[in-house]
Amino acid sequence: MNRISEDVGKVRMYVGPAVMYTINMLVLFSVAIYKMVQIDIKLTLYTLIPFPLLSISIFVLSKIIHKRSTIVQEYLSKLTTFGQEVFSGINVIKSYTIEMQTAEDFDGLANESKEKNINLFKAQALFFPLMVLLIGMSNLIVIYVGGMQYINGLISIGTIAEFMMYVNMLTWPVAIVGWVTSTIQQAEASQKRINEFLEYTPEIISGDLAPNENIGDIVLNHVSLRYDDTNIEALKNINLHIEKGQTVAILGKTGSGKSSLLNLIARIYDPTAGAISIDNTPLKELDIYALRKKIGFVSQDPFLFSDSIANNISFGIEGARQEQIELAAKNAAIHENINSFKEKYGTVLGERGITVSGGQKQRISIARAIIKDPEILLLDDCLSAIDTETEAIILNNLKRISTNKTTIIVSHRISSAKHADKIIVLDQGQIVANGTHQSLIKETGYYSELFQQQLLEKE
């Protein structure tokens, strides 16, 4: 956010006022020097003696300002990030009663930022006095050298006055050199920060092939996935065929690789080994935008925008009718809840949907996926905050509306998985069981143990 606002502002100051003042300075400087040379070349050369010193000073100070400007902008980013995280996580901060500690941390960061800003402004503050000093030196040289020439009868008193006028005419262009140089250095530092993400090459490169009109046959062939940042191998040598129109449930312990499998199918990540294909076309060759339009994805941590419920449900569907929105909400078993709100579908949610419960967030997200009428529906443990009765209603609705659509449900509940055409059990990134509900409860293993445990809890 800091790069988008502050850094772009710094570059704008360079492209606008800095360029204008630079042109102004060059034109005025050229005309004044030309006129001075015409009048008296010797006096002109004496007058320009301080200017090499000016150039060297500007060069040295520019390097210092550039370095310090970069540091100041980085600290401004840190402050922005810290502030945003504090406001987003205010409930956690209050529940752990660490408001004072958080305020102290912010004070420390703000003071560090203040010191970096002071260091920058110290360098910038040298510019204007230095310019005035050098112009003053030029005036003294004009008075002394011109005075000596006048005494010797070489020039008139009017020539000295004229030179004094030209030298003082150059005061503003020379003084603005400092501001322009400072602005250019800040803009250069900011442009580098902007370029870091403008020139960033995404790891996921879209293919060119358009997917079939009705896609859904998914094949994972010896697929493995290792996360670079943690070096964790989330999936190991997965071989899986999901036929078009099938409903597949994926179960497993926390960290077994369930969400990673869905992320690979949606091409949030690319596998580190093996290949994934949809309808016999490698996933990497498909147009990623066209592919994702055919996928409805509900993550385990649903994100809602600070907008109306209607706009959150119809997100990504241009010109969605109210009937469509309400039908999707009914299928996600959230319609009655929404109608109980004062503004109904016009209710504006708080940041990240903070004004509704976890179960309501999940159901609004499910409605958002359903309204797309996707060919492939990916549900990543999105029924965890919903009671079993509501879960059963949603699953029955999904079964009805997902006919001929490929549905993959990640869950920790047997109730979400038992009616699936195929159930996959993952453990430490590997498929350890594969079958239907009836076949898996007869086998000894994680699924049958989970079934017995949840059966006892229900009783």
C-alpha positions in Angstrom: 0.0 0.0 0.0 2.9 2.3 0.8 4.4 1.7 -2.7 1.0 2.4 -4.3 0.5 5.7 -2.5 3.7 7.2 -1.2 6.2 5.9 -3.7 3.9 6.7 -6.7 3.6 10.2 -5.2 7.3 10.7 -5.1 7.6 9.7 -8.8 4.8 12.0 -9.7 6.6 14.9 -8.1 9.6 14.1 -10.3 7.6 13.8 -13.5 5.7 17.0 -12.8 7.3 19.9 -10.8 10.9 18.6 -10.9 10.9 18.4 -14.7 9.2 21.8 -15.0 11.7 23.5 -12.7 14.6 21.8 -14.4 13.6 23.2 -17.8 13.1 26.6 -16.2 16.5 26.5 -14.6 18.3 25.3 -17.9 16.6 28.0 -20.0 17.3 30.9 -17.5 20.8 29.7 -16.9 21.6 29.5 -20.7 20.2 32.9 -21.4 21.9 34.6 -18.5 25.3 33.1 -19.1 25.0 33.9 -22.9 24.3 37.6 -22.1 27.1 37.7 -19.5 29.6 36.4 -22.0 28.5 38.9 -24.6 29.1 41.8 -22.1 32.5 40.6 -20.6 33.9 37.1 -21.0 36.7 37.6 -18.4 34.2 38.8 -15.7 31.9 35.9 -16.6 34.7 33.3 -16.1 35.5 34.8 -12.6 31.8 34.8 -11.7 31.5 31.1 -12.6 34.4 30.0 -10.4 32.1 28.7 -7.5 30.0 26.6 -9.9 32.4 23.5 -10.2 32.3 23.4 -6.4 28.5 23.5 -6.6 28.5 20.5 -9.0 30.7 18.4 -6.7 28.6 19.3 -3.7 25.4 18.3 -5.5 26.9 15.0 -6.6 28.1 14.0 -3.1 24.8 15.1 -1.4 22.7 13.4 -4.1 24.3 10.0 -3.3 23.7 10.5 0.4 20.1 11.6 -0.2 19.4 8.6 -2.5 20.6 6.2 0.1 18.7 7.8 3.0 15.5 8.2 0.9 15.5 4.4 0.3 15.8 3.7 4.0 13.0 6.2 4.8 10.6 4.7 2.3 11.4 1.2 3.7 10.6 2.3 7.2 7.4 4.0 6.0 6.4 0.6 4.6 7.1 -1.1 7.9 5.0 1.4 9.7 2.1 0.9 7.3 2.3 -2.9 7.6 2.5 -2.8 11.4 -0.5 -0.4 11.6 -2.6 -2.5 9.2 -1.8 -5.7 11.1 -2.7 -4.2 14.5 -6.1 -3.0 13.2 -6.8 -6.3 11.5 -5.8 -8.3 14.5 -7.2 -6.0 17.2 -9.4 -8.8 18.7 -6.4 -11.1 19.2 -4.4 -8.2 20.7 -7.2 -7.4 23.2 -7.8 -11.0 24.1 -4.1 -11.4 25.0 -4.1 -8.0 26.8 -1.0 -6.9 24.9 -2.2 -3.4 23.9 0.5 -1.7 25.9 3.2 -3.9 24.4 1.9 -3.4 20.9 1.8 0.4 21.5 5.5 0.3 22.7 6.5 -1.7 19.7 4.8 0.8 17.4 6.5 3.7 19.3 9.9 2.0 18.9 9.3 1.6 15.1 8.0 5.1 14.8 11.1 6.5 16.6 13.4 4.6 14.4 11.5 6.0 11.4 11.8 9.5 12.8 15.6 9.1 13.2 15.9 8.0 9.6 13.8 10.9 8.4 15.9 13.4 10.5 19.0 11.9 8.8 17.5 12.5 5.4 16.4 16.1 6.2 19.8 16.9 7.6 21.3 16.1 4.2 18.5 18.0 2.4 18.9 21.0 4.7 22.5 21.5 3.4 21.4 22.3 -0.1 19.7 25.7 0.2 22.4 27.3 2.4 25.1 25.9 0.2 23.4 27.4 -2.9 23.0 30.8 -1.2 26.7 30.7 -0.1 27.9 30.0 -3.6 25.7 32.7 -5.1 27.0 35.1 -2.4 30.6 34.2 -3.4 29.8 35.0 -7.1 28.4 38.4 -6.0 31.6 39.1 -4.0 33.8 38.1 -7.0 31.7 40.4 -9.3 32.1 43.3 -6.9 35.9 42.7 -6.4 37.0 41.8 -10.0 34.5 44.2 -11.6 35.5 47.0 -9.2 39.2 46.5 -10.1 38.4 46.6 -13.8 36.3 49.8 -13.2 39.2 51.4 -11.3 41.5 50.6 -14.2 38.9 52.1 -16.6 38.2 48.8 -18.5 34.5 48.6 -17.8 31.7 51.0 -16.7 29.9 51.0 -13.4 26.7 49.9 -15.3 28.5 46.7 -16.4 29.0 45.7 -12.7 25.3 46.5 -12.0 24.3 44.4 -15.0 26.4 41.4 -13.8 25.0 41.7 -10.3 21.5 41.5 -11.8 22.3 38.4 -13.8 24.1 36.7 -10.9 21.0 37.3 -8.7 18.8 36.2 -11.5 20.5 32.9 -11.2 19.9 32.6 -7.5 16.5 30.9 -7.9 17.5 28.4 -10.6 20.6 27.5 -8.6 18.7 27.2 -5.3 16.0 25.0 -6.9 18.8 22.6 -8.0 18.8 21.3 -4.4 15.1 20.7 -4.3 15.1 19.1 -7.8 18.1 16.9 -7.0 16.5 15.8 -3.7 13.2 15.0 -5.5 15.0 13.1 -8.3 16.9 11.0 -5.7 13.7 10.2 -3.8 11.9 9.4 -7.0 14.7 7.1 -8.1 14.5 5.2 -4.8 10.7 5.0 -5.0 10.8 3.9 -8.7 13.1 1.0 -7.8 10.6 -0.1 -5.1 7.7 0.2 -7.6 9.7 -1.8 -10.2 10.3 -4.6 -7.8 6.7 -5.7 -8.2 6.0 -4.2 -11.7 8.9 -6.4 -13.1 8.1 -9.4 -10.9 7.7 -12.6 -13.0 5.0 -14.8 -11.6 5.8 -18.4 -11.0 2.5 -19.5 -12.6 2.7 -18.8 -16.3 -0.6 -19.1 -18.2 -0.8 -21.5 -21.2 -2.6 -20.7 -24.5 -5.1 -23.5 -24.9 -8.7 -22.8 -24.1 -10.3 -25.6 -21.9 -13.2 -27.6 -23.2 -16.7 -26.3 -22.9 -17.6 -28.9 -20.2 -14.4 -29.9 -18.3 -14.1 -32.1 -15.3 -12.0 -35.2 -15.9 -8.9 -34.7 -13.7 -5.8 -36.9 -13.7 -2.8 -36.5 -11.3 0.2 -38.5 -12.5 3.0 -39.1 -9.9 2.4 -35.6 -8.5 4.6 -34.2 -5.7 4.7 -30.8 -4.1 7.4 -29.2 -2.0 7.1 -25.7 -0.6 10.3 -23.7 -1.1 9.9 -21.5 1.9 9.5 -24.3 4.5 11.0 -27.2 2.5 8.0 -29.3 3.5 7.0 -32.0 1.0 3.2 -31.6 1.2 2.4 -34.3 -1.4 4.4 -37.3 -2.5 3.9 -39.3 -5.7 0.1 -38.9 -5.9 -1.7 -40.9 -8.6 -5.4 -40.1 -8.8 -8.1 -40.1 -11.4 -11.3 -38.1 -10.8 -13.9 -38.7 -13.5 -16.1 -36.0 -14.8 -19.3 -35.6 -12.7 -17.8 -37.5 -9.7 -18.0 -36.2 -6.1 -14.7 -37.0 -4.4 -14.1 -36.5 -0.6 -10.6 -36.0 0.7 -9.9 -36.7 4.4 -6.8 -36.8 6.5 -5.1 -35.4 9.6 -4.0 -31.8 9.8 -1.0 -31.2 7.5 -1.6 -34.3 5.4 -1.8 -32.3 2.2 -5.5 -32.0 1.6 -5.5 -28.2 0.8 -2.3 -28.5 -1.2 -4.1 -31.0 -3.5 -6.9 -28.5 -4.2 -4.4 -25.7 -4.7 -2.7 -27.8 -7.4 -6.0 -28.5 -9.3 -6.8 -24.7 -9.2 -3.2 -24.1 -10.2 -2.5 -21.8 -7.3 0.8 -23.8 -7.3 2.6 -26.0 -9.9 3.7 -29.4 -8.8 7.5 -29.9 -8.2 7.2 -33.3 -9.9 4.7 -35.1 -12.0 1.9 -33.7 -14.1 -1.8 -32.8 -13.8 -4.2 -32.9 -16.8 -7.8 -32.0 -17.3 -9.6 -33.7 -20.1 -6.3 -35.1 -21.3 -4.8 -31.6 -21.6 -1.8 -30.8 -19.4 -2.8 -28.1 -16.8 0.2 -26.0 -17.7 -1.0 -25.7 -21.3 -4.4 -24.3 -20.4 -5.3 -20.6 -20.3 -5.2 -20.1 -16.5 -7.9 -17.3 -16.6 -10.3 -19.4 -18.7 -9.6 -22.4 -16.5 -10.3 -20.6 -13.2 -13.6 -19.2 -14.6 -14.8 -22.8 -14.8 -13.7 -23.5 -11.2 -15.6 -22.6 -8.0 -13.2 -22.4 -5.1 -14.2 -22.1 -1.4 -11.1 -21.9 0.8 -11.0 -23.0 4.5 -10.4 -19.4 5.5 -13.1 -17.5 3.5 -12.4 -13.9 2.5 -15.3 -11.5 2.4 -15.0 -7.9 1.1 -16.3 -4.8 3.0 -19.3 -4.6 0.7 -22.9 -5.6 0.7 -23.8 -9.3 1.1 -25.4 -9.3 -2.4 -22.1 -8.0 -4.0 -20.1 -10.5 -2.0 -22.3 -13.4 -3.4 -22.3 -12.1 -6.9 -18.6 -11.3 -6.8 -17.1 -12.0 -10.3 -20.5 -12.4 -11.9 -21.3 -9.2 -13.8 -24.9 -8.2 -13.9 -26.1 -11.0 -11.6 -29.9 -10.8 -11.0 -31.4 -10.7 -7.5 -33.1 -14.0 -8.1 -29.8 -15.6 -8.9 -28.2 -14.3 -5.8 -31.1 -15.5 -3.6 -31.1 -18.9 -5.2 -27.4 -19.3 -4.5 -28.0 -18.2 -0.9 -30.8 -20.7 -0.5 -28.6 -23.5 -1.8 -26.0 -22.5 0.7 -28.6 -22.4 3.5 -27.9 -18.7 4.3 -31.0 -17.1 2.8 -33.0 -17.0 6.0 -30.1 -15.6 8.0 -29.7 -12.8 5.5 -33.4 -11.9 5.5 -33.2 -11.6 9.3 -30.7 -8.8 8.9 -32.0 -5.2 9.0 -30.8 -4.4 5.5 -31.1 -8.0 4.3 -29.0 -8.5 1.1 -27.9 -4.8 1.3 -26.2 -5.3 4.6 -22.6 -4.1 4.4 -20.1 -6.4 6.0 -17.2 -5.3 8.1 -13.6 -5.8 7.0 -13.0 -9.5 6.0 -16.6 -10.2 7.0 -16.0 -9.5 10.7 -19.6 -8.6 11.3 -20.9 -12.1 10.6 -20.2 -15.4 12.3 -17.7 -18.0 11.0 -20.5 -20.3 9.8 -22.2 -17.4 8.0 -19.0 -16.4 6.3 -18.5 -20.0 5.1 -22.0 -20.2 3.7 -21.8 -16.8 1.9 -18.5 -18.0 0.3 -20.3 -21.3 -0.8 -23.0 -19.2 -2.3 -20.4 -17.1 -4.1 -19.0 -20.3 -5.6 -22.4 -21.8 -6.5 -23.6 -18.7 -8.4 -20.7 -19.1 -10.9 -22.3 -22.4 -12.0 -18.7 -23.9 -12.2 -17.7 -27.1 -14.0 -15.4 -28.0 -11.1 -16.3 -27.2 -7.5 -13.5 -27.2 -4.9 -14.6 -27.1 -1.2 -11.7 -26.8 1.2 -13.0 -27.7 4.6 -15.6 -24.9 4.3 -18.3 -26.7 6.4 -16.2 -26.8 9.6 -18.1 -24.0 11.3 -21.5 -25.2 10.3 -23.7 -27.5 12.5 -24.4 -31.0 11.2 -28.1 -30.3 10.3 -27.2 -27.2 8.1 -24.3 -29.2 6.7 -26.7 -32.0 5.6 -29.0 -29.4 3.9 -26.0 -27.8 2.0 -24.7 -31.2 1.0 -28.1 -32.3 -0.4 -28.3 -29.1 -2.3 -24.8 -29.5 -3.7 -25.6 -33.1 -4.7 -28.6 -31.8 -6.6 -27.0 -28.8 -8.4 -23.6 -30.5 -9.1 -25.0 -33.2 -11.3 -22.5 -33.8 -14.1 -20.1 -31.4 -12.3 -16.9 -32.5 -10.7 -16.9 -31.8 -6.9 -14.0 -32.3 -4.5 -14.7 -31.8 -0.8 -12.0 -31.6 1.8 -13.3 -32.3 5.3 -12.6 -33.7 8.7 -16.1 -35.0 9.1 -17.4 -38.3 7.9 -20.8 -36.8 7.4 -19.4 -34.6 4.7 -17.7 -37.5 2.9 -19.9 -40.6 3.3 -22.1 -39.9 0.3 -19.2 -39.1 -2.1 -18.6 -41.4 -5.1 -15.0 -41.8 -4.0 -13.2 -41.1 -0.7 -9.4 -40.4 -0.6 -7.6 -40.6 2.7 -4.3 -38.8 2.9 -1.5 -39.2 5.4 1.8 -37.3 5.3 1.2 -36.3 1.7 0.4 -39.9 0.4 -2.8 -41.7 -0.4 -3.2 -44.4 2.2 -6.8 -45.4 1.4 -9.2 -45.1 -1.5 -12.7 -46.3 -1.8 -16.4 -45.7 -0.9 -17.7 -45.1 2.6 -19.0 -48.7 2.9 -15.7 -50.2 1.9 -13.5 -47.9 4.0 -15.4 -48.4 7.3 -14.7 -52.2 7.0 -11.0 -51.6 6.7 -8.7 -50.9 9.7 -7.2 -47.4 9.4 -7.8 -43.7 9.9 -11.2 -43.6 8.2 -12.8 -46.4 10.2 -11.3 -45.0 13.5 -12.6 -41.5 12.7 -16.0 -42.9 11.8 -16.3 -44.8 15.2 -15.1 -41.7 17.1 -17.6 -39.3 15.4 -20.3 -41.9 15.8 -19.7 -42.0 19.6 -19.6 -38.2 19.7 -22.9 -38.0 17.9 -24.5 -40.5 20.3 
